[in-house]
Amino acid sequence: MKILFYNAKPYDKVWFEPLAEKMNYKIKFSSIRLNSDSVGLAHGYDAVCAFVNDDIDKEVIERLAEMNVKGILMRCAGYNNVDLKAAEGKIKVLRVPSYSPQAVAEFAVALLMSVNRKTHRAYVRTREFNMNINGLMGEDLYKKTAGIIGTGKIGQAMIQIMKGFGMRVLAYDVYQNPDLDVEYVSLDELFKESDVISLHCPLTEDTKYIVNEESINKMKTGVYIINTSRGQLIKTEDLLEALKIPGRLGGVGLDVYEEEDEVFYEDKSNEVMTDEILARLVTFPNVVVTSHQGYFTKEAMEAIANVTMENARALFSGEELVNEVKA
């Protein structure tokens, strides 16, 4: 069986090649993103393996089906970039539903701690032996209120960490978990009461731009906003307007961005940044932007590789597809 990996990076080879050899699958790695222009590369393959920034629309799916590609293996949890309705009855779509919730939650806390205690700015200063701490004051998280939007596995891991800081934790989720020891509230109450708001929900029609001008206006002055989930949960233009008001937002930590597809995971350091919103965003001293690396730990990469290849095995052997996603 042959699998073509789109949008592959050097670290993907480290984890996937040994498994493919063990399972006697032939795999090829391409650095090209999967879209309507590159889908033809999949001719002769039994499956393609894709990532969060690939564009798997109706045209791509139809062409894959025409080439008798049996499955789309998403080496990630998210699948909002896949047209599931177009795939129905034509091609199987499988994902990795959970790999390391702790990895993402811990990274969300790292972003929070950085924008709160200004460690990103201190790092730059001290490398030039500027030991002046003026302007680097943060605030205690102890006894503050954390609002967690989304209480799946990552949200639950985040709740545990926030409680470890001695914070009051509020939570919002359309599907409340009765076994979870947390105070569920309405979204409006969470916005109004929280000193820290961390997003851990999937991107759906209901959650798109859940943070916008209206919701920001409900938030406390000096609130910290953290997003390690999906970029389109935040309307970035509205976030920028709030950031322009001195003191309105305490800090913003973003591991995702709504227009990240052409930028994240790529080296653009020798190019002019044409995305004016992203270019403006990184100029604010109380903003930290990272390149969708929240999941990126050894444990998570190992789990992603194992589950992805197990999904491939189940697909090729005709077994039950426990990680299949449908419209």
C-alpha positions in Angstrom: 0.0 0.0 0.0 1.2 3.5 -0.9 0.6 6.7 1.1 1.5 10.2 -0.1 2.2 12.7 2.7 1.4 16.3 1.8 2.7 19.3 3.6 5.4 17.2 5.2 8.2 18.5 7.4 11.5 16.8 8.4 10.2 15.9 11.8 7.3 13.9 10.2 9.9 11.6 8.6 11.4 10.8 12.0 8.2 9.4 13.4 6.5 8.0 10.3 9.2 6.2 8.4 10.0 3.5 11.0 6.3 2.7 11.4 5.8 2.5 7.6 8.8 0.2 7.3 7.5 -2.0 10.1 4.0 -2.2 8.5 5.5 -2.7 5.0 3.8 0.4 3.6 5.4 2.6 0.9 5.3 6.3 1.8 6.5 9.4 0.1 6.8 12.8 1.7 6.0 16.0 -0.2 6.5 19.5 1.2 3.7 20.7 -1.1 0.3 21.5 0.5 -2.7 19.5 -0.7 -5.0 21.6 -2.8 -6.6 21.7 -6.2 -3.3 22.4 -7.9 -1.3 19.6 -6.2 -3.9 16.9 -5.9 -2.7 15.3 -9.1 0.5 14.1 -7.3 -1.7 11.5 -5.5 -2.2 9.5 -8.7 -1.2 5.9 -8.0 -1.5 6.2 -4.2 -3.9 4.3 -2.0 -4.2 7.1 0.5 -3.1 10.6 1.2 -2.0 12.0 4.6 -2.8 15.6 5.2 -2.5 18.3 7.8 -4.4 21.3 9.3 -3.3 23.8 6.6 -4.2 21.6 3.6 -7.2 22.8 1.5 -9.3 19.7 1.0 -12.4 21.1 -0.7 -15.0 19.5 -3.0 -12.8 19.6 -6.1 -9.9 17.9 -4.3 -12.1 15.2 -2.9 -13.7 14.5 -6.3 -10.3 14.2 -8.0 -9.0 11.9 -5.3 -12.0 9.7 -5.7 -11.5 9.6 -9.5 -7.9 8.4 -8.9 -9.3 5.6 -6.6 -7.6 7.0 -3.5 -9.3 5.1 -0.6 -8.7 7.5 2.2 -7.6 10.9 3.6 -5.6 10.4 6.7 -5.5 13.6 8.8 -2.5 13.6 11.1 -4.3 16.0 13.4 -7.5 16.3 15.4 -9.0 19.1 13.4 -10.9 18.5 10.1 -12.6 21.8 9.5 -10.5 22.1 6.3 -12.1 19.0 4.8 -15.4 19.1 2.9 -17.0 16.2 4.7 -20.2 16.4 2.7 -18.3 16.1 -0.5 -16.4 13.1 0.9 -19.6 11.2 1.9 -19.8 8.0 -0.1 -16.7 8.7 -2.1 -13.7 8.6 0.2 -13.0 7.8 3.9 -11.7 10.6 6.2 -9.9 9.6 9.3 -8.3 11.7 12.0 -6.3 11.5 15.2 -8.9 12.5 17.8 -6.5 12.8 20.7 -2.8 12.7 21.0 -1.6 14.8 24.0 -4.2 17.1 25.5 -1.6 18.0 28.1 0.8 19.3 25.4 -1.7 21.9 24.1 -2.9 22.9 27.6 0.7 23.3 28.9 1.5 25.4 25.9 -1.5 27.6 26.5 -0.2 28.2 30.0 3.2 29.0 28.6 1.6 31.7 26.4 -0.3 33.1 29.4 2.7 33.2 31.6 4.8 34.9 28.9 2.3 37.7 28.2 1.6 38.2 31.9 5.1 38.2 33.2 6.7 39.6 30.0 9.2 36.9 29.7 9.3 37.4 25.9 10.4 41.0 26.4 12.8 40.2 29.2 14.5 37.6 27.0 15.2 40.2 24.3 16.5 42.7 26.9 18.8 40.5 28.8 20.5 39.2 25.6 21.7 42.8 25.1 22.6 43.0 28.9 19.7 45.4 29.5 18.8 44.3 33.0 16.2 47.1 33.6 12.9 45.5 34.7 10.8 48.6 34.2 7.7 47.8 32.2 7.9 44.1 32.9 5.4 44.0 35.8 2.9 41.2 35.7 0.2 40.1 38.2 -0.6 37.1 40.3 -2.8 34.5 38.9 -3.7 33.2 42.3 -7.3 33.8 43.2 -8.0 35.3 39.8 -10.8 33.8 37.5 -10.0 31.7 34.5 -12.7 31.2 31.8 -12.3 28.0 29.8 -14.3 27.8 26.6 -14.6 24.2 25.6 -14.3 21.3 28.1 -13.1 18.5 25.9 -9.8 16.7 26.8 -7.6 19.8 26.2 -10.0 22.0 28.1 -10.1 19.6 31.0 -6.3 19.6 31.1 -6.3 23.4 31.2 -8.9 23.4 34.0 -6.6 21.2 36.1 -3.6 23.5 35.6 -5.6 26.6 36.3 -6.9 25.1 39.5 -3.3 24.3 40.4 -2.6 28.0 40.3 -5.3 28.5 42.8 -7.6 30.2 40.4 -11.4 30.1 40.3 -12.4 28.3 37.1 -15.5 29.0 35.0 -16.3 26.9 32.0 -18.6 27.1 28.9 -19.5 24.3 26.6 -22.6 23.5 24.6 -22.2 19.9 25.8 -21.6 20.1 29.5 -19.7 17.2 31.2 -21.6 16.3 34.4 -18.6 14.4 35.8 -16.3 17.4 35.5 -15.7 19.3 38.7 -16.1 22.8 37.3 -18.5 25.7 37.4 -20.4 25.9 34.1 -21.8 29.3 33.3 -23.3 31.1 30.3 -20.9 32.6 27.7 -21.9 36.1 28.7 -21.1 35.4 32.3 -17.7 33.9 31.4 -16.8 36.9 29.4 -17.8 39.3 32.2 -16.2 37.5 35.1 -12.9 36.1 33.7 -9.5 37.6 34.2 -8.1 35.0 31.8 -10.0 33.5 28.8 -8.6 30.4 27.1 -10.2 28.9 24.0 -10.3 25.1 23.6 -13.3 24.5 21.4 -13.5 23.3 17.8 -14.3 25.6 14.9 -17.9 25.4 13.9 -20.5 27.8 12.5 -21.5 28.5 16.1 -18.0 29.2 17.4 -16.6 31.1 14.5 -15.6 34.6 15.7 -16.7 33.8 19.2 -14.3 36.5 20.3 -15.4 39.7 18.4 -16.1 43.3 19.1 -19.3 42.6 21.0 -17.8 39.9 23.2 -14.6 41.8 23.9 -16.8 44.7 25.1 -18.2 42.4 27.7 -14.8 41.4 29.0 -13.0 42.9 32.0 -10.4 45.7 31.4 -7.0 44.0 31.4 -8.2 40.5 30.5 -5.8 38.0 29.0 -7.0 36.1 25.9 -5.3 32.8 24.9 -6.0 30.8 21.8 -4.4 27.5 21.0 -7.4 26.0 19.2 -8.4 27.5 15.8 -7.6 30.9 14.4 -11.1 31.8 13.3 -12.4 31.6 16.8 -11.2 35.2 17.0 -12.0 38.0 14.7 -8.5 39.5 14.4 -9.6 42.9 13.2 -11.7 43.4 16.3 -8.9 42.1 18.5 -6.5 44.7 16.9 -9.0 47.5 17.7 -9.1 46.5 21.3 -5.3 46.2 21.5 -5.0 49.8 20.2 -6.7 51.0 23.4 -4.0 51.3 26.2 -4.7 48.8 29.0 -7.8 47.4 27.5 -6.3 44.0 27.1 -3.7 42.7 29.6 -2.2 40.4 27.0 -2.9 38.1 24.1 -1.3 34.7 23.4 -2.0 33.2 20.0 -0.7 29.9 18.7 -3.2 30.1 15.8 -4.3 32.8 13.4 -7.3 33.0 11.1 -5.2 33.5 7.9 -2.4 31.2 8.9 -2.5 28.8 6.0 0.0 30.6 3.8 2.3 31.6 6.6 2.5 29.2 9.5 5.1 26.3 9.3 7.0 28.3 6.7 10.1 30.4 6.9 9.1 33.9 5.7 12.0 35.7 7.4 13.5 36.9 4.1 10.2 38.1 2.7 8.0 41.1 3.1 5.0 40.2 5.2 2.1 41.0 3.0 -0.5 40.1 5.6 -0.9 43.5 7.1 -3.1 42.3 10.0 -0.5 39.8 11.2 2.3 42.3 10.7 0.4 44.8 12.9 -0.5 42.2 15.5 3.1 41.2 16.3 4.1 44.8 16.9 2.1 45.0 20.2 4.3 44.5 23.2 1.6 42.5 25.0 1.1 40.0 22.2 2.9 36.7 21.7 2.3 34.9 18.4 3.6 31.3 17.8 3.3 29.1 14.8 0.7 26.5 15.7 3.2 24.5 17.8 1.0 23.8 20.9 0.8 20.1 20.1 4.5 19.8 19.3 6.0 17.5 21.9 7.7 14.1 21.5 4.8 12.3 23.2 2.3 14.0 20.9 4.2 13.3 17.7 4.7 9.7 18.6 0.9 9.3 19.3 0.0 11.1 16.1 2.2 8.8 14.0 0.9 5.6 15.8 -2.8 6.5 15.4 -2.4 7.7 11.8 -0.7 4.5 10.7 -3.2 2.4 12.7 -6.0 4.3 10.8 -4.2 3.4 7.6 -4.0 -0.3 8.6 -7.7 -0.4 9.5 -8.6 1.3 6.2 -6.6 -1.1 4.1 -7.7 -4.2 5.9 -11.3 -3.4 5.9 -11.6 -3.2 9.7 -13.9 -0.9 11.7 -12.8 2.7 11.2 -13.0 4.0 14.8 -11.5 7.4 13.9 -13.6 8.1 10.8 -15.3 11.5 10.6 -18.5 12.1 8.7 -20.6 15.0 7.7 
